[in-house]
């Protein structure tokens, strides 16, 4: 593995696991409200529980 992060859009190629990030989920530094469930699924794919993922979304905030 390299010493620096490697970014790729190749499906299935990830050193950390998880699914691909939801498209157009961020509005500035907050989450676009219609993408909330997709963001929670994304966070859970890294091992977060329902409550942990919801807490991340709550702390980051959403916009309509």
C-alpha positions as CSV (number, residue, x, y, z in Angstrom):
1,X,0.0,0.0,0.0
2,X,1.2,3.5,-0.7
3,X,2.0,5.9,2.1
4,X,-0.6,8.4,0.8
5,X,-4.3,8.0,0.1
6,X,-5.2,6.7,-3.3
7,X,-8.5,8.0,-4.7
8,X,-10.3,6.1,-7.4
9,X,-13.7,5.7,-9.0
10,X,-13.1,2.1,-9.8
11,X,-16.0,0.1,-8.3
12,X,-14.8,-2.4,-5.7
13,X,-11.3,-0.9,-5.3
14,X,-11.1,0.4,-1.8
15,X,-8.6,-0.2,1.0
16,X,-11.2,0.8,3.6
17,X,-14.3,-1.0,2.4
18,X,-17.7,0.6,2.2
19,X,-19.9,1.4,-0.8
20,X,-19.4,4.4,-3.1
21,X,-20.4,7.8,-1.9
22,X,-23.9,9.0,-2.8
23,X,-23.9,11.4,-5.8
24,X,-24.8,15.0,-5.0
25,X,-25.3,14.3,-1.3
26,X,-23.5,17.4,-0.1
27,X,-24.6,21.0,-0.3
28,X,-21.6,23.0,0.8
29,X,-20.6,21.4,4.1
30,X,-24.1,20.0,4.9
31,X,-26.1,17.1,3.6
32,X,-28.8,17.6,1.0
33,X,-31.9,16.4,2.9
34,X,-33.3,14.2,0.0
35,X,-30.0,12.3,0.2
36,X,-30.1,11.7,4.0
37,X,-31.0,8.0,3.7
38,X,-28.3,7.4,1.1
39,X,-25.7,9.0,3.3
40,X,-26.8,6.9,6.3
41,X,-26.5,3.7,4.1
42,X,-23.0,4.9,3.0
43,X,-21.9,5.5,6.6
44,X,-23.3,2.1,7.7
45,X,-21.3,0.4,5.0
46,X,-18.2,1.3,7.0
47,X,-19.5,-0.4,10.1
48,X,-21.4,2.4,11.8
49,X,-24.7,1.5,13.6
50,X,-28.0,3.1,12.7
51,X,-27.7,5.4,15.7
52,X,-24.0,6.3,14.9
53,X,-24.8,7.1,11.3
54,X,-27.8,9.2,12.3
55,X,-25.7,11.1,14.8
56,X,-23.1,11.9,12.1
57,X,-25.9,13.3,9.9
58,X,-27.4,15.2,12.8
59,X,-24.0,16.8,13.6
60,X,-23.2,17.7,10.0
61,X,-26.7,19.0,9.4
62,X,-29.1,18.9,6.4
63,X,-30.5,21.5,4.1
64,X,-33.8,21.2,2.2
